Amino acid sequence: MSIAKLPLGEKLRLIRKDRGLSLENIAHETGCSVATLSRLERGETEVDDATFMTIKAALGVENAPLLEDECEYFTSRIWLVNDMLAADRLEEAKTILQELTTVLTLPYPQEITLLYNLTEVRMIYSETGDVPQMQEKLDAALVYYGQMGDEARCLYHYGKASIDNVHDNFKEALKHYLTALEHKTANLKTLVPILLVNIGCCYGRLERPFHAVLFFERANMNYSGDLTAGLKATIDIQLSVGYRAIGELKKARQHIAEALAYARRVKYDAVIGYCYANYAETSIMAGDYNEAIGYCEQSFEYLKNETRQHDIYLNTLHVKAKCLLELKRFAELEEFCAQCKELAKEHPLFVILFDSIMHLTTLKNSESEDFIENITIPELRKKGPHFLILFYCEKLEEHFRKKKSTKRAMAMVEITRDIYMSEAMNEEM
């Protein structure tokens, strides 16, 4: 059945049939004649408001949107739910959405029902991340994709992208986010900066930092300072990461400072910790390892109890380990890495990384050479960010050149070259 607008009489007939009621049943409940009800269903007559409400009550849909103004009101409430979700006000969003559940009692498909279900997908993602439940609703909506309006298509592709994100399928997520952006409307204004941030994040995860910065800057210009004020800190953090990736350290620091100021103002410990972690990585790029360690220590204070930020915490531990390596504080490094491996025991890649840092201190031992060459670098090429692969390739290349192992040194050069070529090709896409 089409989701095009149905005449009122057709809606009443479909509801009555769905409830298994006859015209006589409705006539008995409302006091209207069967003939009048029949003409109403055929669109040949109208009834006054009081009679219409009596008919709705007899059909059990007194609170459902049937008239044009009722549909407009319900739709406006759905936009409000989306605004609440953008502002991370989940409880308010849930309350409003619960008030609108009567749309689900109607037996015919309509745009409002689609918008409700697709908004609920967004709610599920924000609240529980229940992917099977999200997928079920998206599959049901897909049947009507060709008849969807722009808003429904925007929410549909946002939902699909959210699932791809959960599965780390960033190429597909990016496609869906970009398609959602194409279908944005004024009714989904608060979703636009969120889409831009997510697009930037996908580009970042796909090692395309210039594209990432472009979309984060667009998000910076589009975010709404009222409902999505908290998004500004996320944008600044991502801009700091992006600018650091392309070597713009001054701009990176500026955006870290803005994010940190906001996080301190609202006492958001996880963001404060992440900001100090970003400062640490920026200091490493500037070659100031002692300053980087100081920032790492500040980051630990805020991240150590943030279970949802455990990956960032482990990465910052690895940053400190790299600094201790560069400063040749080997005794301290050995004890530190042993502690870090215990903290990372549920994260195999980080366990490898902490072992790898220690192997960098004993590269004269062939076992350490083999570990970095045959375990660390292959694992990072499968799972890790490019900058970490480059770090270990650089260390191993330097070591092989010192021992005159030209062929093995050139192998590291080739890996590095492949990475840079891949990044360049990605940025041109």
NUMINU-428148 format. One record per residue (C-alpha): residue in three letters; x, y, z; residue number from 1. Coordinates in steps of 0.05 Angstrom, whole numbers. Layout:
// residues N
aa	east	north	up	i
Ala	X	Y	Z	NUM
...
//
This chain:
// residues 429
aa	east	north	up	i
Met	0	0	0	1
Ser	25	70	-16	2
Ile	44	119	39	3
Ala	14	175	-1	4
Lys	-38	215	37	5
Leu	-103	179	43	6
Pro	-172	212	44	7
Leu	-202	215	114	8
Gly	-259	169	96	9
Glu	-210	116	70	10
Lys	-171	121	135	11
Leu	-235	109	175	12
Arg	-254	50	132	13
Leu	-186	17	139	14
Ile	-186	27	215	15
Arg	-256	-2	221	16
Lys	-238	-63	179	17
Asp	-174	-73	219	18
Arg	-215	-74	283	19
Gly	-264	-124	254	20
Leu	-322	-75	263	21
Ser	-383	-65	218	22
Leu	-417	0	201	23
Glu	-474	-23	246	24
Asn	-425	-30	305	25
Ile	-401	41	296	26
Ala	-472	67	286	27
His	-493	35	351	28
Glu	-434	66	389	29
Thr	-441	136	359	30
Gly	-515	146	345	31
Cys	-499	161	271	32
Ser	-538	125	217	33
Val	-505	71	176	34
Ala	-519	112	114	35
Thr	-483	173	142	36
Leu	-423	132	163	37
Ser	-421	99	94	38
Arg	-422	167	59	39
Leu	-368	192	107	40
Glu	-323	134	88	41
Arg	-335	147	14	42
Gly	-318	221	23	43
Glu	-388	243	4	44
Thr	-405	279	69	45
Glu	-374	312	130	46
Val	-391	311	204	47
Asp	-382	362	260	48
Asp	-322	358	306	49
Ala	-360	328	365	50
Thr	-388	272	321	51
Phe	-320	259	291	52
Met	-288	252	360	53
Thr	-344	203	378	54
Ile	-328	162	316	55
Lys	-254	162	333	56
Ala	-269	138	403	57
Ala	-313	82	376	58
Leu	-255	60	332	59
Gly	-206	64	390	60
Val	-162	117	358	61
Glu	-185	179	395	62
Asn	-112	202	405	63
Ala	-86	182	336	64
Pro	-72	233	281	65
Leu	-124	229	226	66
Leu	-139	301	207	67
Glu	-88	345	172	68
Asp	-77	390	232	69
Glu	-69	329	277	70
Cys	-17	300	230	71
Glu	21	366	229	72
Tyr	21	369	305	73
Phe	48	297	311	74
Thr	101	312	259	75
Ser	124	374	296	76
Arg	131	333	359	77
Ile	175	283	321	78
Trp	220	341	301	79
Leu	223	361	374	80
Val	245	290	393	81
Asn	301	295	342	82
Asp	322	362	372	83
Met	323	330	441	84
Leu	366	273	416	85
Ala	414	323	385	86
Ala	420	356	453	87
Asp	430	289	487	88
Arg	367	299	528	89
Leu	345	226	523	90
Glu	293	224	578	91
Glu	255	283	549	92
Ala	259	252	480	93
Lys	232	186	507	94
Thr	174	220	542	95
Ile	152	256	479	96
Leu	161	194	436	97
Gln	117	154	484	98
Glu	62	206	476	99
Leu	62	193	401	100
Thr	56	117	402	101
Thr	-15	120	378	102
Val	12	129	307	103
Leu	32	56	312	104
Thr	-40	34	322	105
Leu	-61	57	253	106
Pro	-67	-1	203	107
Tyr	-44	38	141	108
Pro	27	62	126	109
Gln	39	137	129	110
Glu	97	185	130	111
Ile	87	200	204	112
Thr	94	126	222	113
Leu	158	122	182	114
Leu	186	184	215	115
Tyr	166	157	284	116
Asn	201	89	272	117
Leu	263	121	242	118
Thr	268	170	299	119
Glu	261	111	346	120
Val	321	79	311	121
Arg	360	141	330	122
Met	335	136	401	123
Ile	356	62	406	124
Tyr	425	79	380	125
Ser	434	135	432	126
Glu	405	95	490	127
Thr	424	21	482	128
Gly	458	11	415	129
Asp	414	-50	403	130
Val	435	-64	331	131
Pro	386	-121	316	132
Gln	328	-78	339	133
Met	353	-20	297	134
Gln	362	-65	236	135
Glu	292	-94	243	136
Lys	260	-24	241	137
Leu	304	-2	183	138
Asp	286	-65	143	139
Ala	212	-51	154	140
Ala	222	21	131	141
Leu	261	1	69	142
Val	198	-27	37	143
Tyr	173	44	29	144
Tyr	240	76	10	145
Gly	217	97	-59	146
Gln	159	135	-29	147
Met	197	168	29	148
Gly	204	243	35	149
Asp	271	276	47	150
Glu	266	275	123	151
Ala	251	200	125	152
Arg	308	186	77	153
Cys	355	228	119	154
Leu	337	190	182	155
Tyr	339	123	146	156
His	411	133	121	157
Tyr	432	161	189	158
Gly	407	97	220	159
Lys	443	54	169	160
Ala	507	93	180	161
Ser	501	84	256	162
Ile	499	9	248	163
Asp	559	10	201	164
Asn	596	51	252	165
Val	583	0	306	166
His	614	-53	261	167
Asp	674	-8	244	168
Asn	651	-9	171	169
Phe	672	63	159	170
Lys	669	63	83	171
Glu	595	43	83	172
Ala	580	89	142	173
Leu	611	147	104	174
Lys	566	133	43	175
His	504	133	86	176
Tyr	523	195	124	177
Leu	536	233	59	178
Thr	469	209	31	179
Ala	434	231	95	180
Leu	466	299	88	181
Glu	439	305	17	182
His	368	295	44	183
Lys	373	343	103	184
Thr	317	394	111	185
Ala	303	452	158	186
Asn	263	404	202	187
Leu	327	366	217	188
Lys	372	426	225	189
Thr	401	401	291	190
Leu	422	336	258	191
Val	466	372	206	192
Pro	527	386	251	193
Ile	522	315	278	194
Leu	524	288	207	195
Leu	583	332	190	196
Val	621	309	252	197
Asn	607	236	236	198
Ile	629	245	164	199
Gly	693	277	190	200
Cys	704	219	238	201
Cys	695	169	182	202
Tyr	746	205	139	203
Gly	793	206	199	204
Arg	785	131	210	205
Leu	798	120	136	206
Glu	864	158	143	207
Arg	840	218	102	208
Pro	857	276	149	209
Phe	848	333	99	210
His	777	311	84	211
Ala	765	302	158	212
Val	787	372	175	213
Leu	743	400	119	214
Phe	680	369	148	215
Phe	698	385	220	216
Glu	706	458	199	217
Arg	638	455	166	218
Ala	609	426	230	219
Asn	642	483	268	220
Met	605	533	225	221
Asn	538	496	227	222
Tyr	530	474	299	223
Ser	472	505	337	224
Gly	497	538	400	225
Asp	433	525	439	226
Leu	411	453	434	227
Thr	478	424	411	228
Ala	525	467	451	229
Gly	561	405	478	230
Leu	577	384	407	231
Lys	626	443	402	232
Ala	676	407	448	233
Thr	673	345	404	234
Ile	684	387	341	235
Asp	744	422	373	236
Ile	774	355	396	237
Gln	766	325	326	238
Leu	795	388	294	239
Ser	855	383	340	240
Val	866	311	319	241
Gly	857	328	245	242
Tyr	903	388	246	243
Arg	955	348	284	244
Ala	951	294	231	245
Ile	968	344	176	246
Gly	1023	378	217	247
Glu	985	442	236	248
Leu	1006	439	310	249
Lys	989	511	326	250
Lys	917	502	302	251
Ala	914	435	338	252
Arg	932	468	404	253
Gln	882	524	394	254
His	825	475	386	255
Ile	848	433	445	256
Ala	847	496	488	257
Glu	775	512	467	258
Ala	752	441	481	259
Leu	787	440	548	260
Ala	756	506	569	261
Tyr	686	479	555	262
Ala	700	412	589	263
Arg	725	447	651	264
Arg	665	493	653	265
Val	616	435	652	266
Lys	662	389	693	267
Tyr	664	335	638	268
Asp	722	292	662	269
Ala	726	246	602	270
Val	734	304	554	271
Ile	785	338	600	272
Gly	826	274	600	273
Tyr	820	268	524	274
Cys	843	340	516	275
Tyr	906	327	557	276
Ala	918	264	516	277
Asn	914	307	453	278
Tyr	963	357	483	279
Ala	1011	299	497	280
Glu	1009	275	425	281
Thr	1019	346	399	282
Ser	1080	354	445	283
Ile	1110	290	418	284
Met	1103	317	347	285
Ala	1139	380	370	286
Gly	1194	337	400	287
Asp	1182	357	473	288
Tyr	1178	289	507	289
Asn	1181	315	579	290
Glu	1122	361	566	291
Ala	1085	303	534	292
Ile	1095	260	596	293
Gly	1067	316	639	294
Tyr	1005	319	597	295
Cys	999	243	599	296
Glu	999	245	675	297
Gln	945	297	675	298
Ser	904	256	626	299
Phe	910	193	670	300
Glu	878	229	728	301
Tyr	815	241	688	302
Leu	813	177	646	303
Lys	833	122	694	304
Asn	762	112	720	305
Glu	726	126	654	306
Thr	710	55	631	307
Arg	679	80	566	308
Gln	744	115	549	309
His	790	56	563	310
Asp	819	55	493	311
Ile	839	128	499	312
Tyr	870	113	567	313
Leu	910	55	539	314
Asn	932	96	479	315
Thr	956	151	526	316
Leu	995	100	566	317
His	1028	79	501	318
Val	1044	153	487	319
Lys	1080	158	554	320
Ala	1118	94	539	321
Lys	1142	123	473	322
Cys	1166	185	510	323
Leu	1204	144	561	324
Leu	1236	106	503	325
Glu	1257	171	468	326
Leu	1286	197	534	327
Lys	1323	131	544	328
Arg	1293	121	613	329
Phe	1295	46	602	330
Ala	1291	20	674	331
Glu	1229	63	686	332
Leu	1201	41	619	333
Glu	1207	-33	635	334
Glu	1168	-27	699	335
Phe	1117	19	667	336
Cys	1104	-28	608	337
Ala	1094	-87	655	338
Gln	1040	-48	691	339
Cys	1009	-26	625	340
Lys	1005	-98	599	341
Glu	964	-117	660	342
Leu	916	-59	647	343
Ala	911	-79	574	344
Lys	901	-154	583	345
Glu	832	-151	551	346
His	860	-113	491	347
Pro	909	-157	452	348
Leu	934	-103	405	349
Phe	955	-58	463	350
Val	990	-117	496	351
Ile	1030	-125	432	352
Leu	1045	-50	431	353
Phe	1073	-49	502	354
Asp	1115	-111	486	355
Ser	1138	-75	423	356
Ile	1162	-14	460	357
Met	1205	-59	503	358
His	1232	-95	442	359
Leu	1254	-28	414	360
Thr	1302	-23	472	361
Thr	1334	-90	454	362
Leu	1336	-89	378	363
Lys	1407	-117	377	364
Asn	1373	-182	397	365
Ser	1346	-217	334	366
Glu	1285	-238	373	367
Ser	1266	-165	383	368
Glu	1278	-150	309	369
Asp	1233	-207	289	370
Phe	1179	-186	338	371
Ile	1173	-116	310	372
Glu	1181	-138	238	373
Asn	1136	-199	238	374
Ile	1085	-186	293	375
Thr	1080	-111	310	376
Ile	1079	-82	240	377
Pro	1034	-136	208	378
Glu	984	-129	266	379
Leu	983	-53	259	380
Arg	974	-58	184	381
Lys	911	-99	197	382
Lys	883	-58	255	383
Gly	923	2	275	384
Pro	926	75	253	385
His	979	93	202	386
Phe	1019	139	247	387
Leu	1035	81	294	388
Ile	1058	37	236	389
Leu	1103	93	212	390
Phe	1132	100	282	391
Tyr	1154	27	285	392
Cys	1176	25	212	393
Glu	1220	86	225	394
Lys	1252	55	286	395
Leu	1265	-11	251	396
Glu	1291	22	187	397
Glu	1341	64	229	398
His	1364	0	264	399
Phe	1373	-40	200	400
Arg	1412	16	167	401
Lys	1460	19	227	402
Lys	1473	-56	221	403
Lys	1480	-51	145	404
Ser	1418	-94	132	405
Thr	1400	-55	69	406
Lys	1347	-103	43	407
Arg	1309	-104	109	408
Ala	1315	-29	115	409
Met	1286	-20	45	410
Ala	1228	-66	64	411
Met	1210	-15	118	412
Val	1217	42	68	413
Glu	1170	6	21	414
Ile	1117	-2	76	415
Thr	1124	72	93	416
Arg	1119	91	20	417
Asp	1057	48	11	418
Ile	1024	82	70	419
Tyr	1039	152	44	420
Met	1016	133	-26	421
Ser	952	104	2	422
Glu	938	168	41	423
Ala	952	211	-20	424
Met	906	169	-63	425
Asn	852	171	-10	426
Glu	855	247	-6	427
Glu	847	252	-81	428
Met	784	208	-81	429
//
